[in-house]
């Protein structure tokens, strides 16, 4: 790397001076100082720019600071806070708010509940530059309002502007290649009216109480949607087909069919969904729990056959796919295949 890229040769250089704490009264801190109390606290004790007084000296010594830096930034360098803030701003898209810089870090937080978009390739390319770090949640993660989805950090206290400019250029190239879309954004969830069909002679006859309906309703309501109609069917393929077509004709945004999704000869649901006219994307997902889930499209309406684990497991393949559908995604076979990596949540 050239001397200019190092931020030392071009223009006025950065000057750092190490000063004993006892001689630092009246000076201002060049960076945040962290305090760690195991099991109780970890965070900023003194903020960048804090004017040091005599009263601060014991506290500085308590956190192991016998010396402090004074800092005059050169023309080609950036302070850690400014570097982290610039990188975060380059990534920021719709539904994202930025925290103030703290200890050289800036968090990108969701402003709403939704699905986060964050390109893995760009994250890797930025981290390859060195001296700056970018950590994120996974692409297509469901996030809640206020939840951190990414964080930027400068590693050294002072780093070359060229490093941040290179990261900004990567972010801008992503925008240009994606119709102006920012690298990190949170897509809102649509409110959908869902038709629900519960199959099974044991429920239809009243022999056992339906537990599937309440579980599905709770998951939908937690994401702002609703079960608009709930119907019941015995284990008869043609009857199930008729119910599915009825729900489609009612104009619901999504159709969910519960029960009868195993390989038992009495389980009719997968065949009935196909016979109703659905284009099956996948019957079976490489995720546990939820491997027996079926997803397809009846014309343009998403339809899913839900396995029994949805009733009792807190996180299944249904919980992965439902938010994406509510965000407007069309699920493809490639999406299903990708669920296998990191898809083991229980057996």
Legacy VTK file of the C-alpha trace (Angstrom):
# vtk DataFile Version 3.0
C-alpha trace
ASCII
DATASET POLYDATA
POINTS 347 float
0.000 0.000 0.000
1.286 3.517 -0.788
2.245 6.000 1.891
-0.706 8.143 0.829
-3.079 5.227 1.386
-1.582 4.883 4.853
-2.756 8.409 5.534
0.722 9.622 6.521
2.311 11.228 3.452
-0.424 13.282 1.798
-1.178 16.556 3.565
-0.878 17.241 7.253
-0.132 14.037 9.209
-1.953 12.816 12.298
-0.228 13.622 15.562
-0.876 11.447 18.622
0.719 12.191 21.949
0.665 9.975 25.033
0.185 11.952 28.237
0.339 10.656 31.846
-3.079 10.925 33.467
-1.730 13.137 36.239
-0.667 15.684 33.586
-3.857 15.458 31.538
-6.092 17.792 33.567
-7.631 20.328 31.191
-7.211 18.123 28.121
-9.999 16.459 26.176
-10.276 12.731 25.556
-9.549 11.687 21.979
-11.848 8.650 22.187
-14.394 6.907 24.391
-13.025 4.979 27.342
-14.624 1.696 28.384
-15.284 0.348 31.854
-15.787 -3.359 32.521
-17.241 -4.625 35.785
-17.580 -8.411 35.302
-21.159 -9.539 35.605
-22.459 -5.989 36.114
-21.439 -3.514 33.416
-19.535 -3.074 30.196
-19.745 0.174 28.333
-18.607 3.733 27.923
-17.452 5.475 31.120
-15.946 8.579 29.546
-17.080 10.054 26.226
-14.852 11.360 23.458
-14.269 15.059 24.028
-14.687 14.801 27.798
-12.724 17.537 29.564
-10.501 15.853 32.146
-10.590 17.259 35.680
-8.749 16.407 38.871
-11.840 14.483 40.003
-11.532 12.157 36.973
-8.032 10.912 37.781
-9.049 8.179 40.276
-11.717 6.894 37.876
-9.267 6.780 34.987
-6.761 4.877 37.078
-9.516 2.472 38.173
-10.074 1.411 34.557
-6.354 0.950 33.955
-5.672 4.217 32.180
-2.357 5.609 33.370
-1.941 7.520 30.110
-4.311 9.137 27.638
-3.967 10.210 24.011
-4.187 13.715 22.711
-4.968 13.708 19.031
-4.657 16.043 16.076
-6.070 14.334 13.004
-4.232 14.631 9.727
-5.807 15.403 6.385
-5.891 11.779 5.232
-7.106 10.115 8.436
-10.413 9.555 10.226
-11.253 9.105 13.874
-12.787 5.714 14.736
-16.219 7.236 15.471
-16.327 9.124 12.170
-15.211 6.068 10.208
-17.878 3.846 11.776
-20.545 6.500 11.194
-19.634 6.972 7.525
-19.708 3.246 6.856
-23.057 2.871 8.607
-24.523 5.746 6.593
-23.308 4.149 3.356
-25.215 0.967 4.218
-28.378 2.543 5.649
-31.634 1.932 3.790
-35.372 2.052 4.375
-36.505 1.056 7.845
-33.047 1.545 9.387
-31.965 4.037 12.057
-28.392 4.709 13.148
-27.192 4.912 16.727
-24.723 7.540 17.866
-21.093 6.408 17.724
-19.924 4.698 20.919
-16.414 3.388 21.396
-15.825 3.371 17.641
-19.084 1.520 16.909
-22.377 2.429 15.237
-25.428 0.171 15.277
-27.999 -0.043 12.483
-31.380 -0.724 14.101
-34.730 -1.737 12.658
-37.329 1.027 12.731
-40.130 -1.491 12.176
-40.901 -5.178 12.314
-40.039 -6.815 9.011
-37.588 -8.818 6.950
-34.025 -7.542 6.820
-32.122 -7.541 3.559
-28.332 -7.664 3.870
-26.074 -8.977 1.072
-23.535 -11.502 2.333
-21.120 -10.825 -0.524
-20.903 -7.122 0.276
-20.362 -7.824 3.979
-17.452 -10.108 3.117
-15.960 -7.597 0.667
-16.032 -4.790 3.249
-14.476 -6.963 5.933
-11.764 -8.005 3.490
-10.537 -4.377 3.409
-9.236 -4.577 6.968
-9.222 -1.962 9.760
-13.041 -1.781 9.681
-15.488 -4.452 10.793
-19.075 -5.069 9.729
-21.210 -7.606 11.588
-24.818 -8.334 10.590
-27.716 -10.677 11.118
-28.405 -13.134 8.315
-30.201 -12.144 5.140
-34.007 -12.580 5.352
-34.051 -12.577 9.159
-37.299 -11.496 10.809
-36.490 -8.519 13.041
-38.492 -6.489 15.520
-38.629 -2.713 15.856
-35.553 -1.481 17.700
-33.535 -4.644 17.084
-29.915 -4.196 15.907
-29.456 -5.724 12.456
-25.868 -4.642 11.789
-22.974 -2.868 13.473
-19.918 -1.124 12.088
-16.667 -0.685 13.957
-13.295 0.846 13.294
-10.504 -1.341 14.647
-7.721 1.269 15.207
-8.366 4.634 16.841
-7.276 6.386 13.648
-7.530 4.870 10.198
-6.934 6.026 6.635
-9.800 7.778 4.880
-8.977 5.595 1.878
-10.231 2.499 3.713
-13.611 4.046 4.428
-13.847 5.478 0.921
-13.222 1.990 -0.479
-16.048 0.616 1.667
-18.336 3.458 0.585
-17.512 2.680 -3.041
-18.505 -0.955 -2.542
-21.813 0.127 -1.009
-22.419 2.551 -3.878
-21.663 -0.144 -6.436
-24.261 -2.349 -4.758
-26.840 0.452 -5.003
-26.060 0.981 -8.664
-26.426 -2.715 -9.434
-29.706 -2.999 -7.524
-31.770 -0.115 -8.808
-30.700 2.285 -6.076
-31.646 -0.034 -3.199
-29.479 0.402 -0.126
-27.507 -2.609 1.094
-29.230 -2.877 4.502
-32.965 -2.321 4.796
-36.024 -3.704 6.545
-39.007 -4.539 4.378
-42.376 -4.161 6.127
-44.822 -7.041 6.459
-48.140 -6.895 4.641
-51.360 -7.503 6.514
-52.879 -10.637 4.977
-56.258 -12.284 5.336
-55.696 -16.021 5.452
-57.985 -18.959 4.754
-57.223 -21.875 7.098
-58.303 -25.471 6.517
-57.821 -28.105 9.218
-58.010 -31.690 7.991
-58.394 -34.890 9.980
-61.348 -37.070 10.857
-60.496 -36.994 14.543
-60.901 -33.196 14.655
-63.749 -33.006 12.145
-65.801 -35.483 14.192
-65.062 -33.690 17.455
-63.213 -36.678 18.841
-60.288 -34.432 19.782
-60.006 -30.670 20.221
-58.330 -28.702 17.455
-54.947 -27.412 18.632
-53.623 -26.483 15.209
-55.944 -23.537 14.570
-55.039 -21.575 17.715
-51.307 -22.094 17.105
-51.522 -20.849 13.507
-53.748 -17.919 14.456
-51.295 -16.828 17.145
-48.349 -16.879 14.723
-50.251 -14.849 12.131
-51.559 -12.305 14.622
-48.076 -11.790 16.044
-47.025 -10.620 12.558
-50.060 -8.413 11.955
-52.170 -10.785 9.837
-55.317 -12.772 10.583
-57.185 -15.987 9.930
-60.260 -14.663 8.149
-61.970 -18.063 7.841
-61.326 -21.462 9.416
-62.843 -24.569 7.892
-62.651 -28.268 8.830
-62.531 -31.347 6.612
-62.430 -35.124 7.082
-59.584 -37.126 5.511
-61.216 -37.309 2.100
-59.168 -36.020 -0.809
-62.007 -34.616 -2.872
-63.547 -32.893 0.140
-60.196 -31.274 0.924
-59.883 -30.188 -2.719
-63.344 -28.616 -2.589
-62.497 -26.690 0.577
-59.235 -25.390 -0.900
-61.005 -24.170 -4.034
-63.685 -22.554 -1.884
-61.059 -20.625 0.099
-59.368 -19.588 -3.148
-62.656 -18.309 -4.550
-63.136 -16.248 -1.401
-60.095 -14.185 -2.420
-57.900 -14.763 0.588
-54.273 -13.670 0.384
-52.915 -17.028 1.563
-54.254 -20.534 2.169
-52.930 -22.744 4.953
-53.837 -26.423 5.254
-53.029 -28.252 8.474
-52.878 -31.958 9.201
-52.327 -35.003 7.019
-48.810 -34.091 5.902
-46.957 -37.314 6.774
-46.290 -40.401 4.653
-49.151 -42.382 6.247
-51.594 -43.777 3.673
-54.471 -41.978 5.433
-52.838 -38.560 4.974
-54.446 -36.945 1.930
-53.378 -33.307 2.187
-50.359 -33.127 -0.198
-52.236 -34.863 -3.021
-55.316 -32.709 -2.448
-53.310 -29.469 -2.626
-51.849 -30.551 -5.958
-55.229 -31.741 -7.262
-56.749 -28.376 -6.351
-54.494 -26.865 -9.003
-51.503 -25.703 -7.018
-48.064 -25.470 -8.593
-45.912 -27.202 -5.977
-42.605 -25.471 -5.245
-41.526 -28.100 -2.750
-42.981 -30.890 -0.661
-40.355 -31.249 2.022
-37.882 -28.706 3.364
-34.302 -29.343 4.544
-35.031 -27.975 8.012
-35.793 -29.580 11.351
-38.365 -29.172 12.745
-40.660 -28.715 9.774
-39.212 -31.005 7.129
-42.661 -32.171 5.937
-43.891 -28.682 5.010
-45.332 -28.222 1.521
-45.359 -24.891 -0.259
-46.832 -23.988 -3.607
-48.937 -21.415 -5.422
-52.561 -21.703 -6.459
-52.328 -19.315 -9.354
-50.777 -16.341 -7.496
-51.953 -17.278 -3.997
-49.380 -18.931 -1.713
-50.576 -22.192 -0.203
-48.838 -24.246 2.469
-49.429 -27.657 3.958
-48.257 -27.476 7.570
-46.744 -30.408 9.469
-47.735 -31.199 13.027
-44.633 -29.623 14.584
-46.128 -26.180 13.922
-48.539 -26.882 16.792
-45.884 -27.337 19.442
-42.417 -26.247 18.282
-41.661 -22.528 18.680
-39.551 -22.282 15.504
-40.106 -24.356 12.383
-39.841 -24.033 8.606
-43.224 -22.285 8.740
-41.704 -19.528 10.910
-38.953 -19.046 8.312
-41.212 -18.870 5.266
-44.267 -17.054 6.663
-42.534 -13.687 7.273
-40.987 -13.748 3.814
-44.386 -14.312 2.221
-45.822 -11.485 4.313
-42.987 -9.270 3.048
-44.050 -10.004 -0.533
-41.434 -12.578 -1.516
-42.263 -15.347 -3.979
-40.658 -18.493 -2.584
-38.590 -20.493 -5.050
-37.010 -23.915 -5.024
-33.624 -22.243 -4.475
-34.980 -20.597 -1.317
-36.055 -23.994 -0.001
-32.711 -25.609 -0.784
-30.869 -22.802 1.029
-32.774 -23.501 4.245
-30.679 -26.592 4.953
-27.568 -24.625 5.909
-28.242 -23.555 9.494
-31.592 -25.323 9.383
-31.113 -27.730 12.284
-33.111 -26.406 15.221
-34.176 -29.698 16.807
-34.852 -33.337 15.990
LINES 1 348
347 0 1 2 3 4 5 6 7 8 9 10 11 12 13 14 15 16 17 18 19 20 21 22 23 24 25 26 27 28 29 30 31 32 33 34 35 36 37 38 39 40 41 42 43 44 45 46 47 48 49 50 51 52 53 54 55 56 57 58 59 60 61 62 63 64 65 66 67 68 69 70 71 72 73 74 75 76 77 78 79 80 81 82 83 84 85 86 87 88 89 90 91 92 93 94 95 96 97 98 99 100 101 102 103 104 105 106 107 108 109 110 111 112 113 114 115 116 117 118 119 120 121 122 123 124 125 126 127 128 129 130 131 132 133 134 135 136 137 138 139 140 141 142 143 144 145 146 147 148 149 150 151 152 153 154 155 156 157 158 159 160 161 162 163 164 165 166 167 168 169 170 171 172 173 174 175 176 177 178 179 180 181 182 183 184 185 186 187 188 189 190 191 192 193 194 195 196 197 198 199 200 201 202 203 204 205 206 207 208 209 210 211 212 213 214 215 216 217 218 219 220 221 222 223 224 225 226 227 228 229 230 231 232 233 234 235 236 237 238 239 240 241 242 243 244 245 246 247 248 249 250 251 252 253 254 255 256 257 258 259 260 261 262 263 264 265 266 267 268 269 270 271 272 273 274 275 276 277 278 279 280 281 282 283 284 285 286 287 288 289 290 291 292 293 294 295 296 297 298 299 300 301 302 303 304 305 306 307 308 309 310 311 312 313 314 315 316 317 318 319 320 321 322 323 324 325 326 327 328 329 330 331 332 333 334 335 336 337 338 339 340 341 342 343 344 345 346
